[in-house]
Amino acid sequence: MWNPIHKIQTGWHSVVGELKKCTWPTIPELRESTVVVVVTVLILTTWVTVADLVCGHVVRFLTK
């Protein structure tokens, strides 16, 4: 008979085993990666905002 509890326990032990093999970043590495992500998001947000404003002005100019 199929035992769901046994399947869950087996899966959980497998996940824990794999996570123990992982190398976790140090605090300085984590901070550096976070800064890179935040700066990238800000740059992309600025780019999309400017492109949207320019395209909006072009469309308004062409449809007048």
PyRosetta script that sets phi, psi and omega in degrees:
from pyrosetta import init, pose_from_sequence

init()
pose = pose_from_sequence("MWNPIHKIQTGWHSVVGELKKCTWPTIPELRESTVVVVVTVLILTTWVTVADLVCGHVVRFLTK")
pose.set_psi(1, 144.5)
pose.set_omega(1, -177.6)
pose.set_phi(2, -77.0)
pose.set_psi(2, 125.7)
pose.set_omega(2, -176.9)
pose.set_phi(3, -112.4)
pose.set_psi(3, 105.0)
pose.set_omega(3, -177.2)
pose.set_phi(4, -65.2)
pose.set_psi(4, -32.5)
pose.set_omega(4, 180.0)
pose.set_phi(5, -64.1)
pose.set_psi(5, -42.6)
pose.set_omega(5, 179.1)
pose.set_phi(6, -63.3)
pose.set_psi(6, -41.1)
pose.set_omega(6, 178.9)
pose.set_phi(7, -63.0)
pose.set_psi(7, -42.3)
pose.set_omega(7, 179.7)
pose.set_phi(8, -64.9)
pose.set_psi(8, -44.1)
pose.set_omega(8, 179.1)
pose.set_phi(9, -62.3)
pose.set_psi(9, -43.6)
pose.set_omega(9, 179.2)
pose.set_phi(10, -62.5)
pose.set_psi(10, -44.5)
pose.set_omega(10, 178.6)
pose.set_phi(11, -63.2)
pose.set_psi(11, -41.8)
pose.set_omega(11, 179.9)
pose.set_phi(12, -62.7)
pose.set_psi(12, -45.3)
pose.set_omega(12, 179.4)
pose.set_phi(13, -63.8)
pose.set_psi(13, -35.2)
pose.set_omega(13, 177.2)
pose.set_phi(14, -65.5)
pose.set_psi(14, -43.9)
pose.set_omega(14, 179.3)
pose.set_phi(15, -63.3)
pose.set_psi(15, -46.0)
pose.set_omega(15, 179.8)
pose.set_phi(16, -61.2)
pose.set_psi(16, -41.7)
pose.set_omega(16, 178.7)
pose.set_phi(17, -61.7)
pose.set_psi(17, -42.1)
pose.set_omega(17, 179.4)
pose.set_phi(18, -69.0)
pose.set_psi(18, -38.4)
pose.set_omega(18, 179.6)
pose.set_phi(19, -66.4)
pose.set_psi(19, -29.5)
pose.set_omega(19, 177.2)
pose.set_phi(20, -68.5)
pose.set_psi(20, -24.0)
pose.set_omega(20, 178.5)
pose.set_phi(21, -79.7)
pose.set_psi(21, -17.4)
pose.set_omega(21, -176.5)
pose.set_phi(22, -70.7)
pose.set_psi(22, 149.3)
pose.set_omega(22, 170.9)
pose.set_phi(23, -102.6)
pose.set_psi(23, 123.9)
pose.set_omega(23, -176.8)
pose.set_phi(24, -94.9)
pose.set_psi(24, 145.5)
pose.set_omega(24, -178.6)
pose.set_phi(25, -70.4)
pose.set_psi(25, 152.0)
pose.set_omega(25, 174.4)
pose.set_phi(26, -77.1)
pose.set_psi(26, 168.3)
pose.set_omega(26, -179.6)
pose.set_phi(27, -60.3)
pose.set_psi(27, -44.7)
pose.set_omega(27, 177.5)
pose.set_phi(28, -61.8)
pose.set_psi(28, -39.6)
pose.set_omega(28, 177.5)
pose.set_phi(29, -64.1)
pose.set_psi(29, -39.8)
pose.set_omega(29, 179.9)
pose.set_phi(30, -65.6)
pose.set_psi(30, -43.2)
pose.set_omega(30, 177.5)
pose.set_phi(31, -61.5)
pose.set_psi(31, -45.1)
pose.set_omega(31, -179.4)
pose.set_phi(32, -61.3)
pose.set_psi(32, -44.5)
pose.set_omega(32, 179.1)
pose.set_phi(33, -64.2)
pose.set_psi(33, -38.6)
pose.set_omega(33, 179.1)
pose.set_phi(34, -64.1)
pose.set_psi(34, -42.5)
pose.set_omega(34, 178.6)
pose.set_phi(35, -62.8)
pose.set_psi(35, -42.6)
pose.set_omega(35, 178.9)
pose.set_phi(36, -60.6)
pose.set_psi(36, -44.1)
pose.set_omega(36, -179.4)
pose.set_phi(37, -65.2)
pose.set_psi(37, -45.8)
pose.set_omega(37, -178.4)
pose.set_phi(38, -63.5)
pose.set_psi(38, -44.3)
pose.set_omega(38, 179.3)
pose.set_phi(39, -63.5)
pose.set_psi(39, -42.2)
pose.set_omega(39, 179.0)
pose.set_phi(40, -62.5)
pose.set_psi(40, -43.3)
pose.set_omega(40, 178.6)
pose.set_phi(41, -62.8)
pose.set_psi(41, -41.8)
pose.set_omega(41, 178.7)
pose.set_phi(42, -63.7)
pose.set_psi(42, -42.4)
pose.set_omega(42, 178.8)
pose.set_phi(43, -63.5)
pose.set_psi(43, -46.2)
pose.set_omega(43, -179.7)
pose.set_phi(44, -66.1)
pose.set_psi(44, -37.1)
pose.set_omega(44, 177.9)
pose.set_phi(45, -63.2)
pose.set_psi(45, -43.9)
pose.set_omega(45, 178.4)
pose.set_phi(46, -62.6)
pose.set_psi(46, -44.8)
pose.set_omega(46, -179.5)
pose.set_phi(47, -60.9)
pose.set_psi(47, -46.6)
pose.set_omega(47, -178.8)
pose.set_phi(48, -66.1)
pose.set_psi(48, -39.9)
pose.set_omega(48, 179.2)
pose.set_phi(49, -63.0)
pose.set_psi(49, -47.2)
pose.set_omega(49, 179.1)
pose.set_phi(50, -63.4)
pose.set_psi(50, -44.2)
pose.set_omega(50, 179.6)
pose.set_phi(51, -62.0)
pose.set_psi(51, -39.6)
pose.set_omega(51, 178.9)
pose.set_phi(52, -64.4)
pose.set_psi(52, -45.0)
pose.set_omega(52, 179.4)
pose.set_phi(53, -63.8)
pose.set_psi(53, -43.7)
pose.set_omega(53, 179.8)
pose.set_phi(54, -63.6)
pose.set_psi(54, -46.9)
pose.set_omega(54, 179.6)
pose.set_phi(55, -62.7)
pose.set_psi(55, -38.1)
pose.set_omega(55, 177.9)
pose.set_phi(56, -62.9)
pose.set_psi(56, -43.2)
pose.set_omega(56, 178.3)
pose.set_phi(57, -65.8)
pose.set_psi(57, -40.0)
pose.set_omega(57, 178.6)
pose.set_phi(58, -63.4)
pose.set_psi(58, -44.2)
pose.set_omega(58, 179.8)
pose.set_phi(59, -64.5)
pose.set_psi(59, -43.9)
pose.set_omega(59, 178.3)
pose.set_phi(60, -62.0)
pose.set_psi(60, -39.0)
pose.set_omega(60, 179.5)
pose.set_phi(61, -65.5)
pose.set_psi(61, -43.6)
pose.set_omega(61, -177.7)
pose.set_phi(62, -72.1)
pose.set_psi(62, -26.3)
pose.set_omega(62, -176.8)
pose.set_phi(63, -96.8)
pose.set_psi(63, 2.4)
pose.set_omega(63, 177.4)
pose.set_phi(64, -77.9)
pose.dump_pdb("model.pdb")
